[in-house]
Amino acid sequence: MTDNPTNTAEGVDAPRRDFLLISTTTLGVAGVAMAAWPFIHSINPAKDVLALASTEVDLSAIEEGMAITVLWRGKPVFIRHRTAEEIKAAEDVDVADLRDPQSDADRVQKPQWLVAIGVCTHLGCIPAGQAIGDVKGEYDGWYCPCHGSHYDTSGRIRKGPAPFNLPIPPYTFTEESMIVIG
């Protein structure tokens, strides 16, 4: 036997083994990551779902006193261009008398525009009051004929079994007559 250091674990073979171990481990981790990426990517929302995440609405065609319904995330959103009388009626309400107390100013960004999710907070019905000729209830807002909930011109519950006001979705004015919901 010889005392050649290349044949021992401490010799020249040790750095070679370290290099092979690090290289193999690195390639193995990269391979696992590349194989796992399609599975991780499949968890992301599809493009059609992302398209529904926000809705852009042009308000310029909505005349004062008119209302439209748009869909956002599969829910109806009521957009009403309120008249001066509707704004005054909503602002003159004593908040202490409300079941779900919210001032009109807390529910709108601009007084003439009310944007609310049009789903009754009692059992998820769609209240009437958007179309011309619809029954708008005792407070000239919306009326849920299924169980008799009455909402005012600010979408606040005033009478009936619904426990909460119509929810306000997140929205921003991008221009004077353009909003993005979501």
Rosetta constraint file for C-alpha pairs under 8 A:
AtomPair CA 4 CA 8 HARMONIC 7.58 0.50
AtomPair CA 5 CA 10 HARMONIC 7.11 0.50
AtomPair CA 5 CA 11 HARMONIC 4.76 0.50
AtomPair CA 5 CA 12 HARMONIC 7.13 0.50
AtomPair CA 6 CA 10 HARMONIC 7.88 0.50
AtomPair CA 6 CA 11 HARMONIC 4.58 0.50
AtomPair CA 6 CA 12 HARMONIC 4.97 0.50
AtomPair CA 6 CA 13 HARMONIC 6.32 0.50
AtomPair CA 7 CA 11 HARMONIC 6.48 0.50
AtomPair CA 7 CA 12 HARMONIC 7.75 0.50
AtomPair CA 7 CA 13 HARMONIC 7.30 0.50
AtomPair CA 8 CA 12 HARMONIC 7.95 0.50
AtomPair CA 8 CA 13 HARMONIC 7.43 0.50
AtomPair CA 9 CA 13 HARMONIC 6.59 0.50
AtomPair CA 9 CA 14 HARMONIC 5.73 0.50
AtomPair CA 10 CA 14 HARMONIC 5.90 0.50
AtomPair CA 12 CA 16 HARMONIC 7.06 0.50
AtomPair CA 13 CA 17 HARMONIC 6.09 0.50
AtomPair CA 14 CA 18 HARMONIC 6.19 0.50
AtomPair CA 15 CA 19 HARMONIC 6.13 0.50
AtomPair CA 16 CA 20 HARMONIC 6.23 0.50
AtomPair CA 17 CA 21 HARMONIC 6.07 0.50
AtomPair CA 18 CA 22 HARMONIC 6.15 0.50
AtomPair CA 19 CA 23 HARMONIC 6.01 0.50
AtomPair CA 20 CA 24 HARMONIC 5.97 0.50
AtomPair CA 21 CA 25 HARMONIC 6.08 0.50
AtomPair CA 22 CA 26 HARMONIC 6.04 0.50
AtomPair CA 23 CA 27 HARMONIC 6.15 0.50
AtomPair CA 24 CA 28 HARMONIC 6.02 0.50
AtomPair CA 25 CA 29 HARMONIC 6.16 0.50
AtomPair CA 26 CA 30 HARMONIC 6.20 0.50
AtomPair CA 27 CA 31 HARMONIC 6.03 0.50
AtomPair CA 28 CA 32 HARMONIC 6.21 0.50
AtomPair CA 29 CA 33 HARMONIC 6.18 0.50
AtomPair CA 30 CA 34 HARMONIC 6.15 0.50
AtomPair CA 31 CA 35 HARMONIC 6.12 0.50
AtomPair CA 32 CA 36 HARMONIC 5.99 0.50
AtomPair CA 33 CA 37 HARMONIC 6.03 0.50
AtomPair CA 34 CA 38 HARMONIC 7.82 0.50
AtomPair CA 35 CA 39 HARMONIC 7.98 0.50
AtomPair CA 36 CA 40 HARMONIC 6.28 0.50
AtomPair CA 37 CA 41 HARMONIC 5.91 0.50
AtomPair CA 38 CA 42 HARMONIC 6.09 0.50
AtomPair CA 39 CA 43 HARMONIC 6.97 0.50
AtomPair CA 40 CA 44 HARMONIC 7.53 0.50
AtomPair CA 45 CA 49 HARMONIC 6.08 0.50
AtomPair CA 45 CA 50 HARMONIC 6.49 0.50
AtomPair CA 46 CA 50 HARMONIC 6.36 0.50
AtomPair CA 47 CA 51 HARMONIC 6.12 0.50
AtomPair CA 48 CA 52 HARMONIC 6.61 0.50
AtomPair CA 49 CA 53 HARMONIC 6.61 0.50
AtomPair CA 50 CA 54 HARMONIC 7.85 0.50
AtomPair CA 52 CA 72 HARMONIC 6.43 0.50
AtomPair CA 52 CA 73 HARMONIC 5.53 0.50
AtomPair CA 53 CA 72 HARMONIC 7.26 0.50
AtomPair CA 53 CA 73 HARMONIC 6.22 0.50
AtomPair CA 53 CA 182 HARMONIC 6.07 0.50
AtomPair CA 54 CA 72 HARMONIC 6.78 0.50
AtomPair CA 54 CA 73 HARMONIC 7.77 0.50
AtomPair CA 54 CA 180 HARMONIC 6.50 0.50
AtomPair CA 54 CA 181 HARMONIC 5.36 0.50
AtomPair CA 54 CA 182 HARMONIC 4.40 0.50
AtomPair CA 55 CA 71 HARMONIC 7.75 0.50
AtomPair CA 55 CA 72 HARMONIC 6.11 0.50
AtomPair CA 55 CA 180 HARMONIC 5.54 0.50
AtomPair CA 55 CA 181 HARMONIC 5.08 0.50
AtomPair CA 55 CA 182 HARMONIC 6.64 0.50
AtomPair CA 56 CA 178 HARMONIC 7.16 0.50
AtomPair CA 56 CA 179 HARMONIC 5.78 0.50
AtomPair CA 56 CA 180 HARMONIC 4.37 0.50
AtomPair CA 56 CA 181 HARMONIC 6.31 0.50
AtomPair CA 57 CA 178 HARMONIC 5.77 0.50
AtomPair CA 57 CA 179 HARMONIC 5.36 0.50
AtomPair CA 57 CA 180 HARMONIC 6.30 0.50
AtomPair CA 57 CA 181 HARMONIC 7.79 0.50
AtomPair CA 58 CA 177 HARMONIC 6.02 0.50
AtomPair CA 58 CA 178 HARMONIC 4.65 0.50
AtomPair CA 58 CA 179 HARMONIC 6.69 0.50
AtomPair CA 59 CA 177 HARMONIC 4.88 0.50
AtomPair CA 59 CA 178 HARMONIC 5.68 0.50
AtomPair CA 59 CA 179 HARMONIC 7.48 0.50
AtomPair CA 60 CA 177 HARMONIC 5.37 0.50
AtomPair CA 60 CA 178 HARMONIC 7.59 0.50
AtomPair CA 62 CA 66 HARMONIC 6.02 0.50
AtomPair CA 62 CA 67 HARMONIC 7.03 0.50
AtomPair CA 62 CA 68 HARMONIC 7.68 0.50
AtomPair CA 62 CA 81 HARMONIC 6.71 0.50
AtomPair CA 63 CA 81 HARMONIC 6.66 0.50
AtomPair CA 64 CA 81 HARMONIC 5.05 0.50
AtomPair CA 64 CA 82 HARMONIC 6.00 0.50
AtomPair CA 64 CA 83 HARMONIC 5.77 0.50
AtomPair CA 65 CA 80 HARMONIC 7.13 0.50
AtomPair CA 65 CA 81 HARMONIC 5.50 0.50
AtomPair CA 65 CA 82 HARMONIC 5.34 0.50
AtomPair CA 65 CA 83 HARMONIC 5.39 0.50
AtomPair CA 66 CA 80 HARMONIC 6.04 0.50
AtomPair CA 66 CA 81 HARMONIC 5.70 0.50
AtomPair CA 66 CA 82 HARMONIC 7.47 0.50
AtomPair CA 67 CA 78 HARMONIC 6.95 0.50
AtomPair CA 67 CA 79 HARMONIC 5.52 0.50
AtomPair CA 67 CA 80 HARMONIC 4.16 0.50
AtomPair CA 67 CA 81 HARMONIC 6.17 0.50
AtomPair CA 67 CA 130 HARMONIC 5.67 0.50
AtomPair CA 67 CA 131 HARMONIC 7.18 0.50
AtomPair CA 68 CA 78 HARMONIC 6.01 0.50
AtomPair CA 68 CA 79 HARMONIC 5.37 0.50
AtomPair CA 68 CA 80 HARMONIC 6.54 0.50
AtomPair CA 68 CA 130 HARMONIC 6.63 0.50
AtomPair CA 68 CA 131 HARMONIC 7.94 0.50
AtomPair CA 69 CA 76 HARMONIC 6.06 0.50
AtomPair CA 69 CA 77 HARMONIC 5.44 0.50
AtomPair CA 69 CA 78 HARMONIC 4.77 0.50
AtomPair CA 69 CA 79 HARMONIC 6.21 0.50
AtomPair CA 69 CA 130 HARMONIC 7.41 0.50
AtomPair CA 70 CA 76 HARMONIC 5.69 0.50
AtomPair CA 70 CA 77 HARMONIC 5.25 0.50
AtomPair CA 70 CA 78 HARMONIC 6.81 0.50
AtomPair CA 70 CA 79 HARMONIC 7.82 0.50
AtomPair CA 71 CA 75 HARMONIC 5.39 0.50
AtomPair CA 71 CA 76 HARMONIC 4.73 0.50
AtomPair CA 71 CA 77 HARMONIC 5.93 0.50
AtomPair CA 72 CA 76 HARMONIC 6.47 0.50
AtomPair CA 72 CA 77 HARMONIC 6.65 0.50
AtomPair CA 72 CA 181 HARMONIC 7.30 0.50
AtomPair CA 72 CA 182 HARMONIC 7.75 0.50
AtomPair CA 75 CA 117 HARMONIC 7.00 0.50
AtomPair CA 75 CA 118 HARMONIC 7.39 0.50
AtomPair CA 75 CA 119 HARMONIC 7.61 0.50
AtomPair CA 76 CA 117 HARMONIC 6.01 0.50
AtomPair CA 76 CA 118 HARMONIC 5.28 0.50
AtomPair CA 76 CA 119 HARMONIC 7.14 0.50
AtomPair CA 77 CA 115 HARMONIC 6.84 0.50
AtomPair CA 77 CA 116 HARMONIC 5.62 0.50
AtomPair CA 77 CA 117 HARMONIC 4.33 0.50
AtomPair CA 77 CA 118 HARMONIC 5.20 0.50
AtomPair CA 78 CA 114 HARMONIC 7.72 0.50
AtomPair CA 78 CA 115 HARMONIC 5.73 0.50
AtomPair CA 78 CA 116 HARMONIC 5.26 0.50
AtomPair CA 78 CA 117 HARMONIC 5.98 0.50
AtomPair CA 78 CA 118 HARMONIC 5.51 0.50
AtomPair CA 78 CA 130 HARMONIC 7.35 0.50
AtomPair CA 79 CA 113 HARMONIC 6.97 0.50
AtomPair CA 79 CA 114 HARMONIC 5.67 0.50
AtomPair CA 79 CA 115 HARMONIC 4.61 0.50
AtomPair CA 79 CA 116 HARMONIC 6.67 0.50
AtomPair CA 80 CA 112 HARMONIC 7.97 0.50
AtomPair CA 80 CA 113 HARMONIC 5.82 0.50
AtomPair CA 80 CA 114 HARMONIC 5.24 0.50
AtomPair CA 80 CA 115 HARMONIC 6.69 0.50
AtomPair CA 81 CA 112 HARMONIC 5.54 0.50
AtomPair CA 81 CA 113 HARMONIC 4.94 0.50
AtomPair CA 81 CA 114 HARMONIC 6.72 0.50
AtomPair CA 82 CA 86 HARMONIC 5.73 0.50
AtomPair CA 82 CA 87 HARMONIC 6.29 0.50
AtomPair CA 82 CA 111 HARMONIC 7.69 0.50
AtomPair CA 82 CA 112 HARMONIC 4.85 0.50
AtomPair CA 82 CA 113 HARMONIC 6.02 0.50
AtomPair CA 82 CA 114 HARMONIC 7.10 0.50
AtomPair CA 82 CA 153 HARMONIC 7.89 0.50
AtomPair CA 83 CA 87 HARMONIC 6.27 0.50
AtomPair CA 83 CA 112 HARMONIC 6.77 0.50
AtomPair CA 84 CA 88 HARMONIC 6.12 0.50
AtomPair CA 84 CA 112 HARMONIC 7.65 0.50
AtomPair CA 85 CA 89 HARMONIC 6.06 0.50
AtomPair CA 86 CA 90 HARMONIC 6.15 0.50
AtomPair CA 86 CA 153 HARMONIC 5.95 0.50
AtomPair CA 87 CA 91 HARMONIC 6.13 0.50
AtomPair CA 87 CA 111 HARMONIC 6.55 0.50
AtomPair CA 87 CA 112 HARMONIC 6.89 0.50
AtomPair CA 87 CA 153 HARMONIC 7.41 0.50
AtomPair CA 88 CA 92 HARMONIC 5.96 0.50
AtomPair CA 89 CA 93 HARMONIC 6.75 0.50
AtomPair CA 89 CA 153 HARMONIC 7.38 0.50
AtomPair CA 90 CA 104 HARMONIC 5.98 0.50
AtomPair CA 90 CA 152 HARMONIC 7.08 0.50
AtomPair CA 90 CA 153 HARMONIC 5.83 0.50
AtomPair CA 90 CA 154 HARMONIC 5.73 0.50
AtomPair CA 91 CA 103 HARMONIC 7.19 0.50
AtomPair CA 91 CA 104 HARMONIC 5.65 0.50
AtomPair CA 91 CA 105 HARMONIC 7.66 0.50
AtomPair CA 93 CA 97 HARMONIC 7.95 0.50
AtomPair CA 94 CA 98 HARMONIC 7.40 0.50
AtomPair CA 95 CA 101 HARMONIC 5.31 0.50
AtomPair CA 95 CA 102 HARMONIC 6.24 0.50
AtomPair CA 95 CA 103 HARMONIC 6.07 0.50
AtomPair CA 96 CA 101 HARMONIC 6.43 0.50
AtomPair CA 97 CA 101 HARMONIC 7.56 0.50
AtomPair CA 98 CA 102 HARMONIC 7.76 0.50
AtomPair CA 98 CA 156 HARMONIC 7.97 0.50
AtomPair CA 98 CA 157 HARMONIC 7.40 0.50
AtomPair CA 98 CA 158 HARMONIC 6.51 0.50
AtomPair CA 99 CA 157 HARMONIC 6.91 0.50
AtomPair CA 99 CA 158 HARMONIC 7.06 0.50
AtomPair CA 99 CA 163 HARMONIC 7.15 0.50
AtomPair CA 99 CA 164 HARMONIC 7.31 0.50
AtomPair CA 100 CA 156 HARMONIC 7.33 0.50
AtomPair CA 100 CA 157 HARMONIC 7.01 0.50
AtomPair CA 100 CA 163 HARMONIC 7.20 0.50
AtomPair CA 100 CA 164 HARMONIC 5.52 0.50
AtomPair CA 100 CA 165 HARMONIC 6.27 0.50
AtomPair CA 102 CA 106 HARMONIC 6.36 0.50
AtomPair CA 102 CA 107 HARMONIC 7.26 0.50
AtomPair CA 102 CA 156 HARMONIC 7.69 0.50
AtomPair CA 103 CA 107 HARMONIC 6.84 0.50
AtomPair CA 104 CA 108 HARMONIC 6.52 0.50
AtomPair CA 104 CA 154 HARMONIC 6.06 0.50
AtomPair CA 105 CA 109 HARMONIC 7.35 0.50
AtomPair CA 105 CA 111 HARMONIC 7.37 0.50
AtomPair CA 107 CA 114 HARMONIC 7.59 0.50
AtomPair CA 107 CA 154 HARMONIC 7.13 0.50
AtomPair CA 107 CA 168 HARMONIC 6.84 0.50
AtomPair CA 108 CA 113 HARMONIC 6.76 0.50
AtomPair CA 108 CA 114 HARMONIC 5.77 0.50
AtomPair CA 108 CA 115 HARMONIC 7.27 0.50
AtomPair CA 109 CA 113 HARMONIC 7.45 0.50
AtomPair CA 110 CA 114 HARMONIC 7.81 0.50
AtomPair CA 114 CA 154 HARMONIC 6.75 0.50
AtomPair CA 115 CA 168 HARMONIC 6.36 0.50
AtomPair CA 115 CA 169 HARMONIC 7.27 0.50
AtomPair CA 116 CA 155 HARMONIC 6.97 0.50
AtomPair CA 116 CA 166 HARMONIC 6.09 0.50
AtomPair CA 116 CA 167 HARMONIC 5.72 0.50
AtomPair CA 116 CA 168 HARMONIC 4.51 0.50
AtomPair CA 116 CA 169 HARMONIC 6.24 0.50
AtomPair CA 117 CA 166 HARMONIC 6.08 0.50
AtomPair CA 117 CA 167 HARMONIC 5.42 0.50
AtomPair CA 117 CA 168 HARMONIC 5.93 0.50
AtomPair CA 117 CA 169 HARMONIC 6.35 0.50
AtomPair CA 118 CA 126 HARMONIC 6.01 0.50
AtomPair CA 118 CA 127 HARMONIC 6.70 0.50
AtomPair CA 118 CA 166 HARMONIC 6.62 0.50
AtomPair CA 118 CA 167 HARMONIC 7.92 0.50
AtomPair CA 119 CA 124 HARMONIC 5.29 0.50
AtomPair CA 119 CA 125 HARMONIC 5.68 0.50
AtomPair CA 119 CA 126 HARMONIC 4.98 0.50
AtomPair CA 119 CA 127 HARMONIC 6.72 0.50
AtomPair CA 119 CA 166 HARMONIC 6.78 0.50
AtomPair CA 120 CA 124 HARMONIC 4.87 0.50
AtomPair CA 120 CA 125 HARMONIC 5.14 0.50
AtomPair CA 120 CA 126 HARMONIC 5.93 0.50
AtomPair CA 120 CA 127 HARMONIC 6.20 0.50
AtomPair CA 120 CA 144 HARMONIC 6.92 0.50
AtomPair CA 120 CA 149 HARMONIC 7.86 0.50
AtomPair CA 120 CA 162 HARMONIC 6.89 0.50
AtomPair CA 120 CA 166 HARMONIC 6.60 0.50
AtomPair CA 121 CA 125 HARMONIC 7.93 0.50
AtomPair CA 121 CA 162 HARMONIC 5.30 0.50
AtomPair CA 121 CA 163 HARMONIC 6.39 0.50
AtomPair CA 121 CA 164 HARMONIC 5.80 0.50
AtomPair CA 121 CA 165 HARMONIC 7.01 0.50
AtomPair CA 121 CA 166 HARMONIC 6.60 0.50
AtomPair CA 122 CA 161 HARMONIC 6.26 0.50
AtomPair CA 122 CA 162 HARMONIC 4.11 0.50
AtomPair CA 122 CA 163 HARMONIC 6.32 0.50
AtomPair CA 122 CA 164 HARMONIC 7.82 0.50
AtomPair CA 123 CA 162 HARMONIC 7.84 0.50
AtomPair CA 125 CA 144 HARMONIC 7.00 0.50
AtomPair CA 125 CA 146 HARMONIC 7.19 0.50
AtomPair CA 126 CA 144 HARMONIC 6.75 0.50
AtomPair CA 127 CA 142 HARMONIC 5.80 0.50
AtomPair CA 127 CA 143 HARMONIC 5.22 0.50
AtomPair CA 127 CA 144 HARMONIC 4.14 0.50
AtomPair CA 127 CA 145 HARMONIC 6.99 0.50
AtomPair CA 128 CA 134 HARMONIC 5.98 0.50
AtomPair CA 128 CA 135 HARMONIC 6.28 0.50
AtomPair CA 128 CA 136 HARMONIC 6.42 0.50
AtomPair CA 128 CA 142 HARMONIC 5.54 0.50
AtomPair CA 128 CA 143 HARMONIC 5.21 0.50
AtomPair CA 128 CA 144 HARMONIC 5.92 0.50
AtomPair CA 128 CA 145 HARMONIC 7.30 0.50
AtomPair CA 129 CA 133 HARMONIC 7.92 0.50
AtomPair CA 129 CA 134 HARMONIC 4.91 0.50
AtomPair CA 129 CA 135 HARMONIC 5.65 0.50
AtomPair CA 129 CA 136 HARMONIC 4.51 0.50
AtomPair CA 129 CA 137 HARMONIC 7.86 0.50
AtomPair CA 129 CA 141 HARMONIC 6.41 0.50
AtomPair CA 129 CA 142 HARMONIC 4.61 0.50
AtomPair CA 129 CA 143 HARMONIC 6.34 0.50
AtomPair CA 130 CA 134 HARMONIC 6.76 0.50
AtomPair CA 130 CA 142 HARMONIC 7.47 0.50
AtomPair CA 135 CA 142 HARMONIC 7.40 0.50
AtomPair CA 135 CA 143 HARMONIC 6.50 0.50
AtomPair CA 136 CA 140 HARMONIC 4.96 0.50
AtomPair CA 136 CA 141 HARMONIC 5.13 0.50
AtomPair CA 136 CA 142 HARMONIC 4.50 0.50
AtomPair CA 136 CA 143 HARMONIC 5.16 0.50
AtomPair CA 136 CA 150 HARMONIC 7.86 0.50
AtomPair CA 137 CA 141 HARMONIC 6.39 0.50
AtomPair CA 137 CA 142 HARMONIC 5.76 0.50
AtomPair CA 137 CA 143 HARMONIC 4.71 0.50
AtomPair CA 137 CA 150 HARMONIC 5.42 0.50
AtomPair CA 137 CA 151 HARMONIC 7.12 0.50
AtomPair CA 138 CA 150 HARMONIC 6.54 0.50
AtomPair CA 138 CA 152 HARMONIC 7.96 0.50
AtomPair CA 139 CA 150 HARMONIC 6.84 0.50
AtomPair CA 139 CA 151 HARMONIC 6.39 0.50
AtomPair CA 139 CA 152 HARMONIC 4.69 0.50
AtomPair CA 139 CA 153 HARMONIC 6.97 0.50
AtomPair CA 139 CA 158 HARMONIC 7.68 0.50
AtomPair CA 140 CA 151 HARMONIC 7.69 0.50
AtomPair CA 140 CA 152 HARMONIC 5.88 0.50
AtomPair CA 140 CA 153 HARMONIC 6.16 0.50
AtomPair CA 141 CA 150 HARMONIC 7.42 0.50
AtomPair CA 141 CA 151 HARMONIC 5.27 0.50
AtomPair CA 141 CA 152 HARMONIC 4.23 0.50
AtomPair CA 141 CA 153 HARMONIC 4.32 0.50
AtomPair CA 141 CA 154 HARMONIC 7.28 0.50
AtomPair CA 141 CA 155 HARMONIC 6.65 0.50
AtomPair CA 142 CA 150 HARMONIC 6.02 0.50
AtomPair CA 142 CA 151 HARMONIC 4.98 0.50
AtomPair CA 142 CA 152 HARMONIC 6.57 0.50
AtomPair CA 142 CA 153 HARMONIC 7.62 0.50
AtomPair CA 142 CA 155 HARMONIC 7.33 0.50
AtomPair CA 143 CA 148 HARMONIC 6.74 0.50
AtomPair CA 143 CA 149 HARMONIC 5.80 0.50
AtomPair CA 143 CA 150 HARMONIC 4.74 0.50
AtomPair CA 143 CA 151 HARMONIC 6.24 0.50
AtomPair CA 144 CA 148 HARMONIC 5.37 0.50
AtomPair CA 144 CA 149 HARMONIC 5.09 0.50
AtomPair CA 144 CA 150 HARMONIC 6.58 0.50
AtomPair CA 145 CA 149 HARMONIC 7.28 0.50
AtomPair CA 147 CA 160 HARMONIC 7.24 0.50
AtomPair CA 147 CA 161 HARMONIC 7.05 0.50
AtomPair CA 148 CA 159 HARMONIC 7.73 0.50
AtomPair CA 148 CA 160 HARMONIC 5.37 0.50
AtomPair CA 148 CA 161 HARMONIC 7.20 0.50
AtomPair CA 149 CA 157 HARMONIC 7.13 0.50
AtomPair CA 149 CA 158 HARMONIC 7.62 0.50
AtomPair CA 149 CA 159 HARMONIC 5.58 0.50
AtomPair CA 149 CA 160 HARMONIC 4.03 0.50
AtomPair CA 149 CA 161 HARMONIC 5.93 0.50
AtomPair CA 149 CA 162 HARMONIC 5.90 0.50
AtomPair CA 150 CA 157 HARMONIC 6.04 0.50
AtomPair CA 150 CA 158 HARMONIC 5.65 0.50
AtomPair CA 150 CA 159 HARMONIC 5.01 0.50
AtomPair CA 150 CA 160 HARMONIC 6.16 0.50
AtomPair CA 151 CA 155 HARMONIC 5.24 0.50
AtomPair CA 151 CA 156 HARMONIC 5.14 0.50
AtomPair CA 151 CA 157 HARMONIC 4.55 0.50
AtomPair CA 151 CA 158 HARMONIC 5.53 0.50
AtomPair CA 151 CA 159 HARMONIC 7.20 0.50
AtomPair CA 151 CA 165 HARMONIC 7.60 0.50
AtomPair CA 152 CA 156 HARMONIC 5.48 0.50
AtomPair CA 152 CA 157 HARMONIC 6.73 0.50
AtomPair CA 152 CA 158 HARMONIC 6.65 0.50
AtomPair CA 155 CA 165 HARMONIC 5.98 0.50
AtomPair CA 155 CA 166 HARMONIC 5.27 0.50
AtomPair CA 156 CA 164 HARMONIC 7.42 0.50
AtomPair CA 156 CA 165 HARMONIC 4.30 0.50
AtomPair CA 156 CA 166 HARMONIC 6.19 0.50
AtomPair CA 157 CA 162 HARMONIC 6.74 0.50
AtomPair CA 157 CA 163 HARMONIC 7.35 0.50
AtomPair CA 157 CA 164 HARMONIC 6.18 0.50
AtomPair CA 157 CA 165 HARMONIC 4.92 0.50
AtomPair CA 157 CA 166 HARMONIC 7.38 0.50
AtomPair CA 169 CA 181 HARMONIC 6.84 0.50
AtomPair CA 169 CA 182 HARMONIC 6.95 0.50
AtomPair CA 170 CA 181 HARMONIC 5.92 0.50
AtomPair CA 170 CA 182 HARMONIC 5.30 0.50
AtomPair CA 171 CA 179 HARMONIC 6.59 0.50
AtomPair CA 171 CA 180 HARMONIC 5.46 0.50
AtomPair CA 171 CA 181 HARMONIC 4.21 0.50
AtomPair CA 171 CA 182 HARMONIC 5.71 0.50
AtomPair CA 172 CA 179 HARMONIC 5.46 0.50
AtomPair CA 172 CA 180 HARMONIC 5.49 0.50
AtomPair CA 172 CA 181 HARMONIC 6.71 0.50
AtomPair CA 173 CA 177 HARMONIC 7.40 0.50
AtomPair CA 173 CA 178 HARMONIC 5.78 0.50
AtomPair CA 173 CA 179 HARMONIC 4.34 0.50
AtomPair CA 173 CA 180 HARMONIC 6.55 0.50
AtomPair CA 174 CA 178 HARMONIC 5.63 0.50
AtomPair CA 174 CA 179 HARMONIC 5.57 0.50
AtomPair CA 174 CA 180 HARMONIC 6.89 0.50
AtomPair CA 175 CA 179 HARMONIC 7.05 0.50
